[in-house]
Amino acid sequence: MMSTTSAGNEEATVTDRTRIEVRNIGGIEDCSLTIRKGETLLTGRNATNRTSLLQAINGVLGGTAATLKSDTAEGEVVLKLDDTTYSRRFERTDTGIEVGGDPYETDSDLVDPFVSLLENNPARLAVERGDDLRDIIMRPVDTEAIERRIRTLQTEREEISDELETVEEESKRLPTLEERRQTLETELESIDDRIDAAREAAAEFEANAEMAEEAEELVDRLDDRRQDVSEVGDELELVEAELDALRDRPAELRAEQEEVPEHTQADLERVQDELRTLRAQKRELENTIADLSSIVDFNETVLADSGSDGPASTTDTADPVAELAPSDEQEITCWTCGSTAKRGTIEDQLDNLRGVVSEKQAELGDLTDRIDELTAEEESIREAIDTRERLTRELDDVEAKLESKRTRRETLEERISELRETITELEREVAITEDLRNNDLLETYEEISELQYERGQKQEQLETVTDEIEEIESLPDKSRLRDQLDEIRQELRQERGRVDELESRSVSQFNEHMADVLELLDYRNISRVWIERKGERRNDRNESSSFDLHIVRKSESGTVYEDSVDNLSESEREVIGLVVGLAGYLVHEVYEEVPFMLLDSLEAIDSERIAELIEYFADYVPYLVVALLPEDASGITDEYQEIPATELN
């Protein structure tokens, strides 16, 4: 059977029930539970494994892993939902606890802040300490990836803008080029007419057939050689121009290469080796912190239980009242091994352990900073190596082209010299032919030769102009480039607004739900609790923004004033922290990925308000599992599914 639940104005289909199996986790040895969709209350006194069960569920959902039972070698949490089985397995090894399995969700940044609203929840702790709430609420958002995409889009925008500018500039030349082409075509037609007229005139001359044939042959040969000189000269000019264009390029490339830091592959491998080492150290340090934190939490629970449930040792005393008040001299019996220790000794050891955890966390922060530095250095080294290799290849190519062009220039110069010697000899032979010189036939042939040379020049100019026109006409369409530019600008606007939109939605969601909850729970001396978002985007970058928490109170006389977080009661802080978690749950649509929410440590809130709070949260969460003391649950167990702590072995 399937049913639906509303969350953030969305509808998600969720199975009616789920199966939880826990073995050797926290204080639980072995238990199996069926949790129905809706609200489930875990009722019982402290130290009855309710928190262990919630931590186990949190681990199998994909959050921070639960704690393996201290006297066992392995343990497991299994979640069965929608005909699919998810698991978290724990195995004790010589190097620590290895965690495996296939959790429900792989992104712990969704689960830890917004699903597992337990005592050590980041949102609740941030409110308690007065920290900036933005880092908590925006934790699942990969702002660095968004910034990288913005930079990529900016580069594409600049490239297309440059291309569009080039197309527009080239297009402005088209009218002039078209006019030049028409002029050249007209001039070619005129030259062709003049050549035809000269040939007709030459045919009319009554010269000796043999001499006319010889004169024509000499003129043709002279014309051919002159044409050859022109063509070779044009090619030589082209080669000279290419040499001029390339001559300064090697120096430019070498100068550009000198500006690039010189790194070797060994430098890159050194940084990568250090990165691998530091990342391994970071994982080990995180595991150590998690283990130590679990030990501290566990022992704090033991101390709390020993203080709340009465004396933990059997030491005789004449004063029964003293037995009810925990003291440093009180002896506490370990429930796992049976040994006893003074309460003060355990508290001292716990203080030491807390100090070690703080030191490890500071060490983890330094290690993380160093990893970030090395990651940036790795990218810089790789970019420098690639740039220098590219410049070396380009330099080799340019120098090879220069050598080839110089060789070609020498060849062309030798060819021109040979042709000019031939032309001089031909002109001499033509000059000594007196008969041909005494009539106009030679002049006519010379005129034809000159006209043909001129025609060749004009034809080359026409071909050059035509090529330029075709090249401009083959450029990308301006409207298509403008469309691409508009698309990129639109995507840029969307990317720039993603973080701002999420932050605005987060603040709006919190303020809206906080107002509803304050009205629902009737905190009379609090007029309003709201978040103010500070900071805005400048120069295409998201400047550091913050979420400032404001508390507005109302005195008995009706005066409204702003108070600080430090003056909040424990109950008020807990409620605000829970609403921060709910706002993140809705803004990031966590219910679509993880249809669960876990609540614990609500003792600071009175029973009536707890009931109202559970009912409010239930409107947004498919599976809501809450740990309550019996007196807090007594008035609402008839409305919701109840699992007594006695079922948590």
N, C-alpha and C positions, 0 to 999 in steps of 0.2 A: 504493500500500500504506500502511496506517495502523497505528500502534502506540500504546501507552499508556505513560505514566511516572507514578510516584507522587510527590506533593509535598505535604507537610503533611497526610498521610492523606486527600488528595483524589486523584481520577483525572481527568486531562485528556488528551484526544485530540489528538495532534500529528502533523503530516505527517512522513514518514520523512526528508526531506531538504529543504534550502532552497538557493537560488541567490543568491550575492552578486556584484555587479558594481560595481567601483570605478574611477573615472576622475579623475585629477588631484586626488587627495586626499592631504595630508601629503607623504610621499615616493613615493607610488604614482602611476605614470603611467597604467597600464591593466592591470587584472587581473580575471579572472572565476573564481569558485570555487564548488564545490558542497560544502556542509557537511551531513554526515549527522546524524540525530538521535543524541544521545548525547554522547560526549566527543571533542573535536577538539583536537589539539595543533598549535600554530604553532611550529615549531622553527627555530632559527637564532641567530646571534650578534646582539649589539646593533646598532642602526642598520641593520636589514635590513627595515624597514617592517612588522614585526609589530604594533607599537603603533599605527602609522598605520591598519592594517586594523581593529584593535579599536576605535579611535576612530571610524572610518568606520561600522562596524556600530552603535556606540553612537548616532551621530547619526541614522541611518536608523530606529533603534528608537524615537527620540523624545527621546533625552537631549541633552546639550550638543553643539552642532554641531561637526563635525570641522573641520579646517583646510584651506583651499584651497591647492593647490600654488603656491608663491610665484612661479613663472615662467609661470603660466597665467591666462587670463581667466575660465575657467569650469570647473566640475567637477561630478561627480554620483556618488551612491551609490544603488544599486537593490537591493532585497530582494524576492525572489519566494518566497512561502510560501502554501500552501493556495489555489493558483490565483489569488492576489491579488498585485499588484505595489505595493510601497511605495518611496518615493524621498525623497532629500534633494538639492536642487540648489543650487549656489553660483555666484554671478556677481560678478565684480569691477566696481565702478562708481566714479565720481568721489568718492562719499561713503563708500565702504567696501565690504564684502562683503555682498551681499544673499543671504539664505537662503530657499529656497522648497521646494516639493514636498509630498508627502503621507506623513508618517512613520507608522510602525506604531502608536505610542502618542502621545497628545497631552499626557500628564501627565509632565513631566520629573522631578517629585518622586518618581515611582516608578522611573524608569530610572536616573538619576544615582546615587542612594544604594545601590540594591539589585540592579541589573542590571550596571552597569559598575564592577566591583571592580578598577579599574586603580590605578596608583600614586597618582593625585590624587583617589581616591575619598573622599567626605566622611567615611565611617565609619572608614576606615583613618587618615585625617589626624586625626580627633578622638581616636582612641586614641593616636596618636603624640604629640599635643600635650597629652593628659590632659584634653580638654574633656568637658563634660557630654554624655552619649550620648543623652539624651532628645530633644533637638532634631533629631538625625539620624533616630532610629528612628521618631519620631512626625511627621516632616515631611509625609507625605501626608494626615494627618488634619486636616480643616478644623475646628479647635476653635472658631473664632469663629462659624461657622455653627451649631454645636451649642449654643453659649451663646445665640445669637439665638433659636433654637427654644425653649430652656428659658424665656427671658424671655416669649416669645409664649404658651407654655403656662401660665406663671404668671399672666399677664393673663387668659387665658380661665378659668382656675381661679377667680380672684377674682370675675370677672363672674358665673359660674354660681353660685358660693357666695352672692354677694349676692342673685341672683335666687331661689335656693332659700330663703334666709332670709326674703325678702319673701313668697314663697308660703306658707311655714309660719306666718308672723305673720298674714297675711290669713286663712289657713284657721282660725286660732283664733277669728276673729270670726264665723264662720259660725253656730255655735249661737245666739249672741246675736241675730244678724240674723234667723234663722229664727223665733225666739221673738217678736221685734218684729213680723215680718210677720204671724204668726198673731194677735197682739193687735190689730193695725190692721184685719185682715179682720173680726175679731169686732166691733170698734167700728163699722165701716162697716155691718155687718148691723143693729146696734142702731139706728143713725141712720136707716137706710132704714125700719125698722119705725116709728119715731117720726114720720117724714115721712108715711108712709101713714096713720097714725092721725090726724094733724093735718088731712090733706086730707079724710078722712072726716068729721071734726068740722065743717070749714068747709062741707061740702055740706049739713049739717043745718040751718045757720042759715037762717031765713026772712027774708031781707033783700030789699029791692027789687032786682029783677033788674038794672035799669039801674045802681043804685048798687053792687051787688055786682060787676057787671062792671067798673065804673070803679075800685072799690077793688082788685080783683084786678089790673087793669092797672097801677095805681099801685104796688102792692106788687111786681109782677113787674119793673117798670122800676127800682124802688128796689133790688130784689135783684140785678138785672143790673149796675147801676152799682156796688153794693158788691162784687160779684164781680170786676168790672173793676178796682176799686181794689186788691183783694187780689192779683190776678194781676200788675198793673203793679208793685205794691209788692214782690212776690216777685222780679220781674225786676230791679227797681232794687237790691234787696239783693244779688242775684247780681252785677250790674255793679259795685257798690261793693266786693264781695269780690274780684272780678277786678282792680279798680283797686288795691286794697291789696296784692294779690299781685305786681302788676307795678310798683308805684310805685318800689321801691328797686332794681329790676333794672338800669335804665340805669347807675346809679352803680356797681353791682357790676361790670357789664361794662366800664365805663371804667376802673375800678381794676384789673381783671384785664388789660385791654389795656395799661395803663401798666407792668405788671410784665413784659410781653413785650418783649424787645429790639427796637428799631425798625430794620428792615433793608429795603432796596429791592431790586428786581430787579437793579439795577446792581451791588449788593454781591455778589449771587449770581453774576452773570456774571463779575465781577472774579475771584472765587475759582475759578470753573470755568475761566476763561482761564488763570489761573496754574497750575492743576492740569494742564491740557493741556500747557502749556509745560514744567512740571517732569517730567511723565511722558515727554515726548519727550526731554528732557535725560537722564533716567534710562536710557531705551533706548539712546541714543547712548553714554552712559558705560559701560553694560554691554557693548556691542559693543567699545568701546575696550579695556576690561579684558580681554575675551576675546582680542582680537587681540594685545595686549601679552603676555598670558600664553602664548599660542601661540608667539610669537617667543622668549620666555625658555625655554620647554620645548624648542623646536627647537634653540636654541644650546647649551643644557645637554647635549642629546644629542650634538651635534657635539663639544663639549669632552670628553664622556665617551668617545666613540668614538676621538677623537684620543689620549686617554690610554691606552685599553685596547688599541688595535690597533697601537701603535707610533708613531714620529715621523710627522708629517703633512707635513713640508716636505722639500726635497732639499738643505738647507744642509749643506755639508761640515763634518765635525767629526773631530777626531783621536781622540775618545773615544767609541767605540761604546756603552759602558755608559751614558753621559750621554744618548744618543739615546732610550734606553728609559724614562727618567724624565721626565715632562712638567714643564716649568718655565715661568715667566712669559716667558722669552725665546724659548721655542719658537714657531716660525712655523707657522700653520695655514692650509691652502689651502682656500678656499671651493669646494665642489664644484659650485656653480651658475654662478659667474662666473669662477673661476680665480684671483682675487686672493688675496694672503696678508696675514695680520695676526698680530701677536704674541699669544700666548695670554693674557698679562697684560692686554693692551689689551681683548681680547674679554671677559675676566672683569670688568674695570672697567666696561665698557659694560653687561654683564649686571647688575652691582650697581646701576647707575643705573636700568636698566629695572625691576628689582625694586622700587626705591624709588618709581618713578613708579606702578607697579601698586598699591603700598600706599597711596600718596596718593589714587589714583583710587578705591580701595575705601573709604577713609575718606570721601571726597567722596560716594560712592554711599550710604554709610550716612546721612550728614547729609541727603542729598536724599530718601532714603526716609522719614526721620523727618518732614521738612517736608511730604511728600505726605500722610502719615498725619494730620498736624495740619490740613492744608487740607481733607482729606476729612471730618474731624469738623466743621470749621467750615462746610463746605458743607451738611452735614446739619442743623446748628444753625440756619443762616440760612434754609434752606428751611422748616424746622419753624416758625420765628418768623414768616415771611411768611404761611404758611398759617394759623397761629393768629390773627394780627391780622386777616386777611381774614375768617375765620370769625366772630370777635368783632364786626367791623364790620357784617357782614350780620345777625347776631343783634341787635345794638343797633338797627339800622334797623327791624327787624321789631318789636321791643318798643316802640319809640317810636311806630310806626304803630298798633300795637294800643292803646297808651295814648290816643292822640288819638281813635281810633274809639270807645273806651269812654267817654271824657269827653263826646263828642258824643251818644252814646246816653243817658248819664245825664241830660243837660240835656233831651233829648226826653221821657224818662220822667217827670221831675219836672214838666214842663209838663203832661203828660197827667194826672198825679195831681191837680194843682191844678184842672184843668178838671172832672175827675170829681167832686171834692169839692164844687165849686160846684153841679153838677147834683144831687148827693145832697141838699144843703141845701135846694134849691128843691123837690125831690120831697117831702122830709119836711114842708116847710111846707104843701104842697098836701094831703098826707095828714092833717095836723093840723086843717085847717079843715073837713074833712068830718065834721061833727058826728054825723050819723046813723051813719056807720061807726064813729065813736069811741065811741058809746054802746052798742055791742054787742061781742061777742067776736070778730067776724069779722076785724077789722083785726089784733088780737093774734094770732089764729091764723095769718093770712098772714105776720105778722112772725116768728112762731115758725118757720113753714116756711122763710122766707128765711134765718133764722139757722142752722137745721138744714142747709140746702143749702150755706151758706158753710162750716159746720163739716165737712160731708161733703167738700167740695172740698179743704180743708186735709188731711183724713185721706187722701184719695185721692192727693194729691201726695206725702205722706209714704210711703204704701205703694209708689208707683212708684219713689221714690228708694231705698227699702230693697231692692225687687226688683232694680233696676239694680245695686246693690252686690253682691247675692248672685250675679247672673249674671256680673258682672265677675270675682268671685273664682273662680267655677266654671270660667270660661274661661281661668284662669291655667294655665301649663304643669304637666304632671303631675309630682308630687314624685319618684316613682320613676324617671321618665325623666331628670330633672335629676340625681338621685343616680347613675344609671348613667353619664351623661356625665361627672360629676365623677370617678367611679372610673376611667373610661377615660383622662381627662387625667392623673390622678395616676399611673396605670400607665405612661403614655408619659413622664411626667416622670422616673419612676424609671429607665426604660430610657435616656432621654437622659443623665441624670446619670451613669449607670454606663458609658456607651459609652467615654469616654476612659479611665476607670479600668480597664475590662476590657481595652482594647487595651494600655494600659501594663503591666498585670499579665501579659497573654499575651506581650508582647514580652520582659519580664524573664524569664519562665518559659522561653520558647523559647531565649533566649540562654544561660541557666544550664544548661539541659538539654543543648544542643548543645556548649557549652563543656566540660562535663564529659566528654561522649563524645569530643570531639577531643583533650582533654588525655590521656585514657586511650589513645586510638588512637596519638597521636604520641609518647607516653612522655616528656613533659617531667618528668624525675624530681624536679627541685628545686622544682616547683610542685605544691602539694597541691590548690589550688582557685583558680579565677578565677570571680567571680560579680558580678552587678549587684544593688545594693540600691536599691529605689525609695523615695524619700522625698517627703512631701507628701501631702495628702488634701483631699477636697472639704469646703468649709464654706459654709453659708448659700447653697446652690444655685449656688455658683461653684467652678470648679476652681482651687484655689490652685496657685501655681507649684510643680510637682514636679520632681524631679531623679533621674537615674540615676547612682548613685555606683558606680564600678568598684573592686572589692576584689581584691587579689592575696594569696594565702596561700601562703607557701613553707615548705619543710621542710629544716632544716639536716642536715648529715651525722650529727650526734648524735641526730637525731630530733626536735629542738625545732621546733614549729610557730609561725610568726610572720607578721604581716601586713607586706607590703612595699608600696612605692609604684610607680606607673606609670613614674616616671623611671628606676627600676632594672631595668626589663624589657630583655631583649636585643632586638635588631632583629627577630630571628626570632619571638620571643614576641609582640611588638607586632603584627607582620604577621598572625600567626595569629588573634589576638584581633580585629583589625579585620575580617578576613574573616568570622569567625563573627558579628560584629555585622551585617554585610551580609546573611548568610544568614538570621539571625533576622528581620530586617525583611522579607526576601523571602518568608518563610513567613507571618509575622503578617499582612501586608497582602495575602497571596494573590496576589503579583505574577505567579506562574506562570500564573494564569488570564488575565492580561492580556498579559504578555510572557514567552514560554516560553524565554528566553535568559538566560545569565549569562556575563560576560566576566572573565577573570582575567589579570593581568599583574604584572610586577615581583615575582616570587617568589624572586629570587636569594638573599635573606637566609635562606631555609629550605633545609635540606639535601634532597638528591634523594629519599631514602627517605621523608621526611615529606611532600614534595610529592606523591609518588605516593599515599600514604595519604589526603592531604587531597583530591586530585582524586576519588578513589574515593568518599569520604564525600559530597562535594558532588554528585556525579553521581546519587545516590539521590533528589535533590530537584529537579533542573533538567533539563528536556527537552533543551535545547541548551546544552552547556557548552563554551566556547571558551577555551583556555588558551595563553598565550605562554610558551615554555620555552627555555632554553639547551639546546644539543645534549646536554651531559653530564647535565642533569637529566631529559631525555626519553629517554635511551638505554635505560633499563631498562623503559620502559612503552609504547614506540611500537608494540609488537606487539599490545597490548590495545586501543588506541584509534586512531581515524583520525588520520593525520599529514599536515600540509601544510608542506613545507619552505619556508623563506623565499625560496628561489630562484623560487618560483611567484608571488611578490609583486613585480611589476615596478614 
